[in-house]
Amino acid sequence: MLRSELKNELDQNHMDAVILSYADSNHYLAGGLDPLGNYHLLTDRQGKTLTYNSLREAELELAELGATQATFDMETAYDEMIGNVSDGHCRFVMPLNKASL
């Protein structure tokens, strides 16, 4: 999804802003989450998914597109690797206040 498309979806409240991460990864993905739970990640004009080198970069991108909050969604395989039952999933809503960014 292009930046302009996501901005339009966020402006119309058709999607919620989302940042995806995997534990110990140095890349973050940003985009929108539709009402059916589908992710729509930001891409460049060639369709390549955009990656961000820090959580802050992803936050700033979404704030620039008009988002005031984003769901941060992180997964980890650590519990699975040691045989625990936990799903290794962490999700919370974080504010994107441009003044503090």
C-alpha positions in Angstrom: 0.0 0.0 0.0 1.4 3.4 -1.0 1.7 6.2 1.6 -1.0 8.2 -0.1 -3.4 5.2 0.0 -2.7 4.6 3.7 -3.2 8.3 4.5 -6.6 8.2 2.8 -7.6 5.0 4.7 -6.5 6.5 8.0 -8.2 9.8 7.3 -11.5 7.9 6.6 -11.0 5.7 9.7 -11.2 2.6 7.5 -7.9 1.2 9.0 -5.9 1.5 12.2 -2.2 2.2 12.0 0.0 -0.7 12.9 3.7 -1.4 13.4 5.0 -5.0 13.1 8.2 -6.4 14.6 9.9 -9.6 15.4 11.9 -9.9 18.6 15.6 -9.1 18.1 15.0 -7.9 14.6 16.4 -4.5 13.5 13.6 -4.0 11.0 10.1 -2.7 11.6 7.1 -2.7 9.2 4.4 -0.1 9.2 1.0 0.0 7.6 -2.7 -0.4 8.3 -4.9 -3.0 9.9 -8.4 -3.4 8.3 -11.6 -4.4 10.2 -11.1 -8.0 9.1 -7.6 -8.2 10.7 -5.7 -8.0 7.5 -2.4 -6.2 7.4 -1.7 -3.7 4.6 1.9 -2.8 4.7 3.5 0.3 3.3 5.3 -0.3 0.0 7.2 1.8 -2.5 6.0 2.4 -6.1 7.5 -0.9 -7.2 5.5 -2.8 -4.6 8.5 -3.6 -2.3 7.6 -3.5 1.4 9.2 -0.6 3.2 11.3 -1.4 6.2 12.3 0.9 9.0 15.5 0.6 11.0 13.9 1.6 14.3 10.6 1.8 16.0 11.0 5.6 16.0 11.3 5.7 12.2 8.1 3.7 11.9 6.3 5.9 14.4 7.3 9.1 12.6 6.2 7.7 9.3 2.7 6.9 10.6 2.4 10.2 12.5 3.3 12.0 9.2 0.4 10.2 7.6 -2.0 11.5 10.3 -2.1 8.6 12.7 -2.5 9.6 16.3 -2.0 6.0 17.6 -0.7 2.7 16.4 -1.0 -0.9 17.4 2.5 -2.3 18.1 2.5 -6.0 17.3 5.6 -8.0 18.1 6.2 -11.7 17.8 8.9 -13.9 19.2 9.7 -17.6 18.9 11.7 -17.9 22.2 8.9 -19.7 24.1 8.4 -22.1 21.3 12.2 -22.8 21.1 12.3 -24.0 24.7 9.0 -25.9 24.6 6.7 -23.4 26.4 3.1 -23.1 25.3 3.0 -19.3 25.1 2.1 -17.9 21.7 5.0 -15.4 21.8 2.8 -12.5 20.8 2.8 -9.0 22.3 0.4 -6.3 21.2 -0.4 -2.9 22.6 -1.7 0.5 21.4 0.8 3.3 21.6 0.1 7.0 21.2 1.8 8.9 18.3 2.0 12.4 19.5 3.9 14.4 16.9 5.1 16.9 19.6 6.8 14.1 21.5 8.2 12.4 18.4 
